[in-house]
């Protein structure tokens, strides 16, 4: 009878070992599939990063052109504003002169 218990225990142990081997193989299989999936994700990320860098490089030239135009128009505005300051001073001086003349003639008629 002791021999039959030993045989049953051996059969039970072989079943446990077989299940352990089966689950270990399944785990290795899923891990391999997951590694392949991760490589695909990494490749897509690298591809989209390269595309973004390419489009950014194209936009850098456009942005430099916009900045150059803005600097040009800002300089033109400063130049015209300086010219208008002199013009405004002349207008103010003429207005003061004509106001003084008007006061002078108004005082003379009284």
C-alpha positions as CSV (number, residue, x, y, z in Angstrom):
1,X,0.0,0.0,0.0
2,X,2.9,2.3,0.7
3,X,4.0,1.8,-2.9
4,X,0.7,2.9,-4.2
5,X,0.8,6.1,-2.2
6,X,4.3,6.8,-3.5
7,X,3.1,6.1,-7.1
8,X,0.2,8.5,-6.5
9,X,2.5,11.1,-5.1
10,X,4.8,10.7,-8.1
11,X,1.9,11.1,-10.5
12,X,0.7,14.2,-8.6
13,X,4.2,15.7,-8.7
14,X,4.5,15.0,-12.4
15,X,1.2,16.8,-13.0
16,X,2.3,19.8,-10.9
17,X,5.6,19.9,-12.8
18,X,3.7,19.6,-16.1
19,X,1.4,22.5,-15.2
20,X,4.4,24.6,-14.0
21,X,6.2,24.0,-17.3
22,X,3.0,24.8,-19.3
23,X,2.5,28.1,-17.4
24,X,6.1,29.0,-17.7
25,X,6.0,28.4,-21.5
26,X,2.8,30.5,-21.7
27,X,4.4,33.4,-19.8
28,X,7.5,33.3,-22.1
29,X,5.2,33.3,-25.1
30,X,3.2,36.3,-23.9
31,X,6.4,38.2,-22.9
32,X,7.8,37.6,-26.5
33,X,4.6,39.0,-28.0
34,X,4.7,42.0,-25.7
35,X,8.4,42.7,-26.6
36,X,7.4,42.7,-30.3
37,X,4.5,45.1,-29.6
38,X,6.8,47.4,-27.6
39,X,9.3,47.5,-30.5
40,X,6.5,48.5,-32.8
41,X,5.4,51.3,-30.5
42,X,9.0,52.5,-30.2
43,X,9.4,52.5,-34.0
44,X,6.2,54.5,-34.4
45,X,7.3,57.0,-31.7
46,X,10.7,57.5,-33.5
47,X,8.9,58.0,-36.8
48,X,6.5,60.6,-35.5
49,X,9.4,62.4,-33.6
50,X,11.3,62.6,-36.9
51,X,8.3,63.9,-38.7
52,X,7.8,66.6,-36.1
53,X,11.4,67.6,-36.3
54,X,11.1,67.9,-40.1
55,X,8.0,70.1,-39.9
56,X,9.6,72.2,-37.2
57,X,12.7,72.8,-39.3
58,X,10.4,74.0,-42.2
59,X,8.5,76.3,-39.8
60,X,11.8,77.8,-38.4
61,X,12.6,79.4,-41.8
62,X,9.1,80.8,-42.0
63,X,9.3,82.1,-38.5
64,X,12.6,83.8,-39.3
65,X,11.0,85.5,-42.3
66,X,8.1,86.7,-40.1
67,X,10.5,88.0,-37.5
68,X,12.5,89.8,-40.1
69,X,9.4,91.5,-41.5
70,X,8.3,92.5,-38.1
71,X,11.7,94.1,-37.4
72,X,11.6,95.9,-40.7
73,X,8.1,97.3,-40.2
74,X,9.0,98.3,-36.6
75,X,12.0,100.2,-37.8
76,X,9.9,101.9,-40.5
77,X,7.3,102.9,-37.9
78,X,10.0,104.3,-35.6
79,X,11.4,106.3,-38.6
80,X,8.0,107.7,-39.5
81,X,7.2,108.5,-35.9
82,X,10.4,110.5,-35.6
83,X,9.6,112.4,-38.8
84,X,6.1,113.1,-37.4
85,X,7.5,114.4,-34.1
86,X,9.3,117.1,-36.0
87,X,6.2,117.8,-38.1
88,X,4.0,118.0,-35.0
89,X,6.4,120.5,-33.4
90,X,6.1,122.7,-36.5
91,X,2.3,122.5,-36.3
92,X,2.3,123.4,-32.6
93,X,4.7,126.3,-33.3
94,X,2.4,127.6,-36.1
95,X,-0.6,127.2,-33.9
96,X,1.0,129.2,-31.1
97,X,2.1,131.9,-33.6
98,X,-1.4,132.3,-35.1
99,X,-3.0,132.2,-31.6
100,X,-0.6,135.0,-30.5
101,X,-1.4,137.0,-33.6
102,X,-5.1,136.5,-33.1
103,X,-4.8,137.8,-29.5
104,X,-2.7,140.7,-30.6
105,X,-5.2,141.8,-33.3
106,X,-8.1,141.2,-30.9
107,X,-6.5,143.4,-28.3
108,X,-5.9,146.1,-30.9
109,X,-9.5,146.3,-31.9
110,X,-10.8,146.9,-28.4
